Amino acid sequence: MDIRHYVKLKRIPGGRPGDTQYVRGVVFTKNLALKSMPRRLPHRPRIVLVSFPIEYQRQPQQHFLSLQAVLEQEKEFLRMVVGRIAALGPQVLLAERSVSGVALQYLSEAGIAVVANVKTSVMEAVARCAQTEILSSLDMLALPVVGASGSFEVKTRRWAAPSCCAARRPRCWPG
């Protein structure tokens, strides 16, 4: 077993050696999709990981369409997708690909914090930490695969512009 896959040092530019801290979990540089989403969930938040984009795919073969009809179809489709995600009961959604603005609005109204465009390696690390699977298609939303972590928070460091998200492991899990 190579321990380097499980232990990482993350340096934030401008920090001092005295600012060092140990985090039992996963730390990555990303920010929430909307500022209105909760930045701190301290008590075992439920996490869903998806690798597919949460957006409406328009059919290219239709040439002449009413714009209003297409927008209504998009809103209805995204409302259905967000409803399926919300039915799982997550508080945090990590998406490997993009999330449309309409879907972000619906997810925010449902009280779900969203982090979009997350790297595959980070998704795998969070999946390992939260003991869950990465959902690769919309059909997999029917499966009850929701993970949990000890806490989730977004911290903005004063030395650097990017924010860091941390999904902490609960103390009751071995390892």
Secondary structure, DSSP 8 states (H G I E B T S, - for coil): --GGGT------TT--GGG----SEEEEE---SSTTS-SEE-S--EEEEE-S-BS----TT--S--HHHHHHHHHHHHHHHHHHHHHT--SEEEESS-B-HHHHHHHHHTT-EEE-S--HHHHHHHHHHHT--EE-SGGGGGS---EE-SEEEEEE-SSSSSEEEEEE--TTS--
